[in-house]
Amino acid sequence: MIWGADKDAISNTVSKANMEFSKQQREIYTACNLRLSTGIYFIDSKDESLDTAIENANIARKSIKGSNLFCRVYEPRMRRQREMEKQVLAEFQSNLAEGRFQVYVQPKFLLSQFELFGGEALVRLKKKSGGLEAPAVFIPILEKSGYIVELDFYMYEQVLIYMKRWQNEGKQLPVISVNFSRSHFEKDGIYSRIIELTEKYQVDPQYIEIEITESLFVMGYELVKSEVQLLRTAGFRVAIDDFGTGYSSLGMLLDIPADIVKIDRSFLNRENCRNEEDFIRNMGSLIRSVKEEVIFEGIETEEQREFLVNCGFQYGQGFLFDKPLPIEVFQEKYMK
């Protein structure tokens, strides 16, 4: 319990105490990076339960673990977020067993010809009420808990099941890309299990593209690099997703064995995009000098498509071409 002149004064007192604690630890133990995370809840009524007050403070504390913040004041939305997280985790295994995580595919096109050349597998959650839950709601929760590893391989196996079926029906297989979270590389990587599943369904690796985000190359770099090399040697294509979102450098591409670089949609959303045509064209040329393909994400207008064609780019995806489709609909529409 702590008292103060006002709420800001209390928050400042707590933050300063936490910073002083960290400073003292570094002075005693030079390699120490120990931090305190504190949640604050202000009791405004004599009728409030002390247990509830402590629980709310703890919810605020947990919300900043792993961040650069020393303390945070409880807000009602934090409890709603916490309850939602608990629900997502509690229902994860049953949703997986009941097939509620569904495969959607967003087509990838040749920019100049509006011709399909592949697709990206994306996950959607079909709620018991019948609606769809967007991945932005549940993916961060599953990443934090580690369940994302299980979901990624579930999605990969579902993609392989469909590709095996298409293969047996004599259809020409498109290249389908599947996303893998950074969580895999905090443990054992992805290579062994990908090989095991691919051999089980006897799908040629040349039709599979493994997508990993650029942020992975800031952590566990050697494991990521070695796994990517193994995958490419085995015949898989490897894509660096979300390029340009803050971690990347063109120099990094020289040292990373990958086949495709996916350019983040933010490059197309700038108001002065036309003025940056030379920059984007030259960036593409530099990337293509060390990689096989450059793909632009988030293409939504004809103007953006024409701009990219004029810059010399060949591949893209976005709502201009098509939205993510249930894999059965993708099959009916594009694989006749």
C-alpha positions in Angstrom: 0.0 0.0 0.0 1.3 3.5 -0.8 -0.1 7.0 -0.4 0.7 10.2 -2.2 -0.4 13.7 -3.1 -2.0 12.5 -6.3 -2.0 9.5 -8.7 0.9 10.9 -10.8 3.0 11.4 -7.7 2.5 7.8 -6.7 3.3 6.5 -10.2 6.5 8.6 -10.3 7.6 7.4 -6.8 7.2 3.8 -7.9 9.1 4.3 -11.2 12.0 6.1 -9.5 12.2 3.3 -6.9 12.3 0.6 -9.6 15.0 2.5 -11.6 17.1 3.0 -8.5 16.9 -0.7 -7.7 18.1 -1.6 -11.2 20.9 0.9 -10.9 22.1 -0.6 -7.6 22.1 -4.1 -9.1 24.2 -3.0 -12.0 26.7 -1.3 -9.6 27.1 -4.5 -7.6 26.8 -7.0 -10.4 28.0 -5.4 -13.6 26.5 -8.1 -15.9 23.2 -7.9 -14.2 20.1 -6.6 -16.1 17.5 -7.3 -13.4 14.4 -5.1 -13.7 11.2 -4.7 -11.6 7.8 -4.7 -13.1 5.1 -3.0 -11.0 1.4 -2.9 -11.5 -0.6 -0.1 -9.7 -4.3 -0.1 -8.9 -5.9 2.9 -7.2 -8.5 2.1 -4.7 -11.2 4.7 -5.0 -13.9 3.2 -2.8 -14.0 1.9 0.7 -16.3 -0.9 -0.6 -13.7 -2.4 -2.9 -12.3 -5.8 -2.2 -8.6 -6.0 -1.3 -8.3 -9.3 -3.2 -9.7 -7.6 -6.4 -7.4 -4.6 -5.9 -4.3 -6.9 -5.7 -5.5 -9.0 -8.7 -6.0 -5.8 -10.8 -2.5 -4.5 -9.9 -1.1 -7.9 -10.9 -2.9 -7.8 -14.2 -1.2 -4.4 -14.9 2.2 -5.8 -13.8 1.9 -8.8 -16.2 1.0 -6.5 -19.1 4.5 -4.9 -19.1 6.6 -8.0 -18.4 9.4 -8.1 -21.0 8.9 -4.4 -22.0 11.0 -1.4 -21.1 8.4 0.0 -18.8 8.9 -0.1 -15.0 5.3 0.3 -14.0 1.8 0.6 -15.4 -1.5 1.7 -13.9 -4.4 -0.7 -14.2 -7.1 0.1 -16.8 -10.4 -1.9 -17.1 -9.5 -2.9 -20.7 -6.6 -4.9 -19.2 -9.0 -7.2 -17.4 -11.0 -7.7 -20.6 -7.7 -8.5 -22.4 -6.6 -10.9 -19.7 -10.0 -12.7 -19.8 -9.8 -13.0 -23.6 -6.3 -14.4 -23.3 -7.4 -17.0 -20.8 -10.3 -18.0 -23.1 -8.1 -18.3 -26.2 -5.7 -20.6 -24.3 -8.4 -22.6 -22.6 -10.1 -23.3 -25.9 -7.0 -23.8 -28.1 -6.8 -27.6 -27.9 -10.5 -28.2 -28.5 -10.5 -25.7 -31.4 -7.5 -27.6 -32.9 -9.2 -31.0 -32.4 -12.5 -29.8 -33.9 -10.8 -28.3 -37.0 -11.9 -24.7 -36.1 -8.5 -23.3 -37.3 -9.1 -23.1 -41.0 -6.7 -22.6 -44.0 -7.3 -19.6 -46.2 -5.1 -18.8 -49.2 -4.3 -15.4 -50.6 -3.4 -15.7 -54.2 -0.1 -14.2 -55.5 -0.1 -12.8 -59.0 2.2 -11.7 -61.9 1.7 -7.9 -61.8 1.8 -7.3 -65.5 -0.5 -10.2 -66.6 -2.9 -10.7 -63.6 -1.9 -14.3 -63.8 -1.8 -16.6 -60.7 1.6 -18.0 -59.7 1.0 -19.1 -56.1 -0.6 -18.4 -52.8 0.0 -17.7 -49.1 -1.6 -19.9 -46.5 -3.3 -17.9 -43.7 -5.1 -19.0 -40.6 -8.6 -18.1 -39.6 -10.5 -19.3 -36.5 -14.1 -20.3 -36.9 -15.9 -19.4 -33.7 -18.6 -21.6 -32.3 -21.1 -18.8 -33.0 -20.3 -19.2 -36.7 -18.2 -16.0 -37.3 -14.5 -15.8 -38.1 -11.9 -14.5 -35.6 -9.1 -12.5 -37.3 -5.5 -13.8 -36.6 -4.6 -10.4 -35.1 -6.8 -11.4 -32.1 -5.4 -14.8 -31.3 -1.9 -15.1 -32.9 -0.2 -12.7 -30.4 -1.7 -14.7 -27.5 -0.6 -18.0 -28.9 2.9 -16.6 -29.6 3.2 -15.5 -26.0 2.2 -18.9 -24.7 4.2 -21.0 -27.2 1.0 -22.7 -28.6 1.9 -21.0 -31.9 4.4 -23.8 -32.6 1.6 -26.4 -32.6 -0.7 -24.2 -34.7 2.0 -23.5 -37.4 2.6 -27.2 -37.9 -1.1 -28.0 -37.9 -1.5 -25.4 -40.7 1.5 -26.8 -42.6 0.0 -30.3 -42.4 -3.4 -29.1 -43.6 -1.7 -27.5 -46.6 0.2 -30.7 -47.4 -3.1 -32.7 -47.2 -4.6 -30.5 -49.9 -1.5 -30.5 -52.1 -1.4 -34.3 -51.9 -5.0 -34.4 -53.0 -4.4 -32.0 -55.9 -1.4 -34.1 -56.9 -3.4 -37.3 -56.9 -6.1 -35.5 -59.1 -3.4 -34.6 -61.6 -3.7 -30.8 -61.0 -0.7 -28.5 -61.5 0.5 -27.6 -58.1 0.9 -23.9 -57.3 3.7 -22.8 -54.9 2.0 -22.3 -51.5 3.8 -20.4 -48.8 3.4 -21.2 -45.1 4.3 -18.9 -42.2 6.4 -20.0 -39.2 6.7 -18.0 -36.0 9.9 -16.8 -34.4 8.9 -19.1 -31.4 10.2 -22.1 -33.3 13.7 -20.8 -33.2 13.7 -20.2 -29.5 13.7 -24.0 -29.2 14.5 -26.6 -31.8 13.9 -24.9 -35.1 11.6 -26.2 -37.9 13.7 -28.3 -40.3 13.3 -31.8 -38.9 9.6 -31.7 -38.5 9.0 -30.0 -41.9 11.0 -32.8 -43.6 9.1 -35.5 -41.7 5.7 -34.1 -42.7 6.7 -33.4 -46.3 8.0 -37.0 -46.7 4.8 -38.3 -45.1 2.6 -36.7 -47.8 5.1 -37.1 -50.6 4.8 -33.5 -51.8 7.7 -32.1 -53.8 9.5 -29.4 -51.8 9.8 -27.2 -54.8 6.1 -26.3 -54.4 6.5 -25.2 -50.8 7.7 -21.8 -49.6 8.7 -21.3 -46.0 8.0 -17.7 -44.7 9.9 -16.3 -41.7 9.9 -12.7 -40.6 12.9 -10.5 -40.9 12.9 -9.9 -37.1 14.1 -13.5 -36.7 17.6 -12.5 -37.9 18.0 -10.3 -34.8 17.7 -13.3 -32.5 19.1 -16.8 -32.7 20.7 -15.8 -35.9 23.0 -18.9 -36.4 20.1 -21.3 -35.8 17.9 -19.5 -38.3 20.7 -19.3 -40.8 21.6 -23.0 -40.6 17.9 -24.1 -40.7 17.3 -22.0 -43.8 20.4 -23.4 -45.5 19.1 -27.0 -44.8 15.7 -26.2 -46.1 17.0 -24.7 -49.3 19.3 -27.7 -49.8 16.3 -30.0 -49.4 14.6 -28.1 -52.3 12.2 -25.7 -50.4 11.9 -22.1 -51.2 12.5 -19.6 -48.3 11.0 -16.1 -48.1 11.8 -13.3 -45.7 8.5 -11.7 -44.8 7.7 -8.1 -43.7 11.0 -6.8 -45.1 11.4 -3.1 -44.3 9.6 -3.0 -41.0 12.5 -1.9 -38.9 15.2 -4.5 -38.5 16.3 -5.1 -42.1 19.3 -3.8 -44.0 20.2 -4.5 -47.5 23.6 -5.6 -46.3 21.9 -8.3 -44.2 20.6 -9.9 -47.4 24.1 -10.7 -48.6 24.5 -13.0 -45.6 21.1 -14.6 -45.4 20.4 -17.6 -47.7 16.8 -17.0 -48.9 15.0 -17.0 -52.3 12.3 -14.4 -51.9 12.0 -11.1 -50.2 8.5 -9.8 -49.4 8.4 -6.1 -49.2 6.1 -4.7 -46.5 2.9 -2.9 -47.5 4.1 0.3 -45.7 6.3 1.1 -48.7 3.1 1.5 -50.8 1.1 3.5 -48.3 3.3 6.6 -48.3 1.7 9.8 -49.7 4.8 10.7 -51.7 5.2 7.2 -53.2 5.6 8.7 -56.7 8.5 10.8 -55.6 10.2 7.7 -54.2 10.0 5.8 -57.5 13.8 5.9 -58.0 14.4 4.7 -54.5 12.0 1.8 -54.7 13.3 0.8 -58.1 16.9 0.8 -57.0 16.0 -1.0 -53.8 14.4 -3.7 -55.9 17.4 -4.0 -58.1 19.7 -4.4 -55.1 17.6 -7.1 -53.6 17.2 -8.9 -57.0 21.0 -8.9 -57.3 21.3 -11.4 -54.4 17.8 -12.9 -54.4 15.6 -14.6 -57.0 12.3 -12.8 -56.4 10.8 -9.7 -54.9 7.1 -9.7 -53.9 5.2 -6.7 -52.8 2.4 -7.1 -50.2 -0.8 -5.1 -49.7 -1.4 -4.0 -53.3 -4.9 -2.5 -53.2 -5.2 -0.1 -56.2 -4.5 -0.1 -59.9 -2.3 2.9 -59.4 -0.1 0.9 -57.0 0.1 -2.0 -59.5 1.1 0.2 -62.4 3.7 2.0 -60.2 5.3 -1.4 -59.3 5.3 -2.5 -62.9 7.0 0.7 -64.0 9.6 0.1 -61.3 10.3 -3.3 -62.8 8.7 -5.6 -60.2 7.0 -8.8 -61.3 5.1 -10.3 -58.4 2.6 -9.1 -55.8 -0.4 -9.9 -53.7 -3.2 -7.8 -52.2 -6.9 -7.0 -52.4 -6.6 -5.6 -55.9 -6.2 -9.2 -57.1 -8.1 -11.1 -54.5 -8.7 -11.4 -50.8 -7.7 -14.5 -48.7 -10.1 -17.3 -49.7 -11.0 -20.6 -47.9 -8.7 -23.2 -49.5 -11.6 -25.0 -51.1 -12.7 -21.8 -52.8 -9.1 -21.1 -53.9 -9.1 -24.6 -55.4 -12.4 -24.1 -57.3 -11.5 -20.6 -58.5 -7.9 -21.0 -59.6 -7.2 -24.8 -60.1 -9.7 -25.9 -62.7 
